[in-house]
Amino acid sequence: MSHSKRTALIAAAVAGLAAAGAAHAQEADTLYLFNWSQYMDPAIIEAFEKEHGVEVVENYFNSNGEMFAKLRAGGSSQYDVVVPSNYFIPRLIETGLLQPLDHEQIPNIDNLMPKFRDPSYDPGNEYTVAYQWGTTGIVYNKETLGEAPKSWSVLFDPEFNGEQPFALQTDGQVVFGAACAYLGHGYDCTGRDELKSAAKLVLDTKRRDNFSGFIQGTPVLQQIARGSVHAGMTYNGDYIFYKSEDPEAYENIGFMLPEEGTELWVDNMVIPKEAPHPELAHAFINFMLSAEMGAKLSNYTYYSSPNEAAVEKLDPILQKPPVTPTPEQMDTLAFTPSLKGDDLKFSQQLWTEVQSR
């Protein structure tokens, strides 16, 4: 899912892999970080550089798919730390792109909240440590759509909204999850019949006259503020960020978590299999897991921290909805399934069909 995921605000500044590879061999005092755009407080980077006497070079990706492709194309030996989302982790492990973490070099791993230890996508945190987490929900114009129900019907039911322009996400698995939840199958459905019915619903939705297209969570926030769309899918932290930056423009823009269920995503820190500086990578991960840096990161991104020691240092706005869901809302959240093999191909084929028809 962030992952923040304000990916449209900054162009991806990814250097050529071949050139980067040559540089790595000469710069043992440099950490190479591959992350989402605007997902790191520059002050954290400065503090790490000062403490360890190194330079941090940041490159950016705009989607998990782009990140995966870059690592497969040689990036596994180009970067020291990468920040993928939970459902891509098994794919990275299976393709041999990650190295196991040495927990002895990460004593601050004990600061992780219990729910982020031993995650289903990486038992025992063998390869990953949580970085930030958040939710995917519906953003909508309260003036034109009124007091919308806390339901995916805002997007999928033409009887609720048959006129105002709306959009869906660009990530096929997340969109299918929303459709599955609306149809009563649960957000994390994986059955082929369920996915087929979800794909049919998305295709029917796409064919409506007021469908504006598949739009990333950040651009849809910008378009809602301009009035070109009136509903879409976005991330809780991005919504709070934009609302805090320009309260007037977002005064009548609401955000909700559909009661049928939606995505709980976790972005993670991992070390590529052939990372040029694995010891420095471990030091960076440990640094990020300190109470001070964990809080500093969330206070910058407006996303939730998986760091229990950081909670007391978080800004008050981060300790309540929509950044921190209520216990009732937490019960409705689920991870996007980590599909493999034929199941992954089947889902990807469905998404290709939906987009092309």
N, C-alpha and C positions, 0 to 999 in steps of 0.2 A: 501497500500500500503504500513515503515521508518523509520525506518521509518524512529547515523544514522542507516540505515539498513545494516551496514557492519557486518551482523550477523555471517558470516563464520569465522571471524577473531578471535573470542573469544568463547570458549565453554560456553554453558549456565551454570552459577554457581548458580543453583537453589537448595536451601536446601530442605530437606524433609519437607513436609507441617506439619506433626504432630509435628516434633521437633521444627519447627518455631513457631507453635501455642503455645507450652509450653513456649518458650522463651519470646513471646510477653507479656504474663501475668506478667512477672517479670520486663520487661524493658520499663517503661513508658517514659524513656528519650531517646528512640530510634525511628527513623523514618525508616520504611521499604518501599523501593522504588522498584517497579517491572517495568523494562524498557528494551528497545532494547539494544543490546550490542554496546559499543562505541558510545553512544548517549548522554553522559553527560561529561562535562568538570570536571575533578577531583577538580580543583580549586574552582568551584562553590560549590561542596559538602563541601569542607573544610571551605569555607566562611560561609555557612549556619550552620555548626556544631559549628563554633566559635561564631557566632552571637546569637545562641539560646542555646548554652551549651548542645548540644545533639550529638548523634552518628547517622550517616546514614548508613544503611545496604542496599546494592544494590544486587538484584537478576535479572537475565536476561532471556528473552525469545527470540526465533528465528523466531516466526511467530505469527500472530494474532490468528490463530487456537490453537496454543500451549498455549498462554496467556488465551484464553477463557476457554479451558479445565481445566487449573490450577485453575482459579477462581471458576469454577463450582464444582471442587473437594474439595473445602474448602478454597481456596485462598482469598475469600471475607473477611475472618476474619484474614488473615495472613499479608496483605499488607495495607499500608496507602495511597500510591499514585501509580497509574498504568498509562501506556502511550499507549493506544490502538489507532488504526487508525479509521478514520471517519466512514467507512461503517460497523464497528463492534459495534458502539455505540448503535444503536437501539436494537441489539441483547442483549447487556449487560443490557440495561434498562428493556426490556421485561422479562428477566429472573430474575429480582430483584437483580442484582449483584452490583448496584451502589446506592449511596445515593445522594440526591440533594445537591448542593453547597449552602453555606451561603455566598451570595455576600457581606454582611456587613463585613465579615472577609477577603475579598479579594478586598480591595480598588484599587489595581493596575489593576484590570480587566478593568478599564477605559483606560488603555494603549493599549488595543486590537484595531487593525485596524478595520474599519467599516465592511469589508467583512468577518471578523471572529467573528462578533457579530451576534447572532440570526441565526446560521447556520441551514440548512435544516435538518441535522441529529440530531440536538438537539436545537429546538426552545427556544429562550430566554437564551441559555447557562445554562439551568437548572442543567445539570450534568457535563458539560465539559468546559474546557478552552484550547484554542489552544496552542500547545507546539512548533511545527515546521511544516513547510509545504514544499512541493516540487512537482516534476513531475516525471513521468515515460516515458522514451523515448528509442530510439534505439542507441546502441553503436556499432561501426563497424570499420573494418580495411580499411582505405582509400587507402592503397597500392593495396590490392587485389580486393576490390570492387569499387574502383574509386570514383568519385564524385557521391555518391548515391543520388537518389531523396529523398526529405523529405516526405517519404511515408512508410506505413507499407508493401509496395510491397517488400522492402528489405528482409523481412522475409517470406511473404506469396506468392510471385510470383516466381515460379521456372524459368521463363524466365529471370528474373533479376539475380538470383543467383541459378544456378543449380549444382554448384560444390563445393563451399567453405562451410565448416562446420558452422552451425549456431545453435542457441538455442532459446527456449522460456522460459518465466517465470514459476515459480512453483505455482503461485496463479491463480486458475481457473477463478475467476471473472475478474481479470485484463487481462488475455489472451483472454477471450471471449470478453471483451470490445475492445481490439485491433482488433480482427477479425470483430466485429460488425462495428467498425469505417472504416476499410478497405472495407467492403461490402456496405458502404453508409448508415448504420443504426444509426450511431452516437455511440460514445464510451459508453454512458450511456444507451444503449438499454436494455429493460427488457421483450419485447414481446417474447412469447414462440417460435413462428415461426422464429423470428430473432435469438434467441439463438440457435435454432436447426441448422440454416444455418451457424452460427458462429462455432458451434461444428464440423460440417462437414468439414469446411475449416481447422480447427485446426487438425482434424484427417487426412485429406489429406496431410497437411503440415508435420505432424509427420511421415508419411509413406515415405517421400522422403529420398533418399539414403544419402544425406548430412545433415540430421537432427541429431544433437548431443544429444538432450534430453532436459528435463525441468530443468533449472538451475537458482538458485537464482541470484539476481542482483549483489551481491558482487562477488561470485565465477566466474561469467561470465566475469567480468572485469579482474580478474586474469588470466583466460584462454585466453582471447583475447591478453593480454600482452605476454603470452607464445606462441601464435600462434596456439593453439589447436582448437579454434573457431574463426570465423571472423565476426560474428554479433550476437546480442542478445538484451535483454531488461534489462535496469538498471535505476538507479535513478540519477538525475542531480547532487546532492551533492556528492554522492559516486564517480562519474566520476571526478569531480573537485578535490576531495581529492586525488585520486590516481594519477591524472595528476600532481598535485602540489608536491606530495611526490616523484615521479619518472618521471620527464619530458621526459627523454630520452626513457624510455620504452613505453610511451604513446604518443610519438611525432606524430605517424601516426594513432592514434586512434581518431575517431570523435564521437560526440554525437549530436543527433537531436531530435526534437519533430515533429512527423509526422503531416502533414497538415490536414489529415482526422480527427484528434482529438486524444487526449490521456488523461491520468489520472492526475488530480490535487488531491493530497492526503494531509490530515491534520492529524497529530498525536496530541493527546489531553491528558491533565492531568485530571484524574478522581479519585474519592475516593470510594473505595469499600463499599458496604452496611454496613459491620460489621468491618470496619477498626478499629484497636485497639487504634489509636491516631488521631482522626479526627481533633482536634484543631491544632495539629502540622502539619497535612496534609494541612490544609487551610493556615497555616503560610508558608509552603514550596511553595505552589502554588503562593501565593502573592509575595514571594521572587523571584520566577522565572519570574514573570511579571514586575519586576522593569526594568528600562531602561538599567542599567548596566549589570544585569545578562542576560537579553534578548539578548543583543549584544554579551556578552561573550559566550553564548551558540552557537549562529549561527557562530561566528568566529571560534569556535572549530569544529562544525559538518559540516560546509560548506553548510548548508541548510538555507532556507529563514525564517526570523523571522516574526511572526504575530503581533509583538510588535511595534507599531508606534513610541513610545518614544525611541526605540533602534536603529532606522534606521540611525541616524546621527553618531552612534558609530560603525557601521558595516565596516568591511574591504571593500575596493573598489571592489574586485573581486566578492563580494556577491551582489553588486548593479547593476549587468548587466547579460545578458544571459551567460551561461545557468542557473545560479542560480535564477536570477530574470527574468522571461519571459517578452518579449515585450508585449505591449497592444494587438497587433495582435495575438500573440501566446495565450495570456490569453483567447481570444475569442473562441479558439478551445478546451480549457480544460474543463473537467467535473469530478465530483465526481464519484467514483465507486458506483453504486446503493446499497442502504441498503435493500437487499432482506429479506422478512419475510415469515414465514409459508410455504405453498405449493410452492411458487415461489422460495424460498431458496432451498427447497428439490429438485425441478426440476433442478435447476442450478447445484447443487452438484451431482445429478445423471448423468447429461450430462458429467460433468468433470470426474467422475469415469469411465464412458464408454470410454471417450477419452484416459484416461491413461491406461486402461486395454486392449484396442484393438490394 
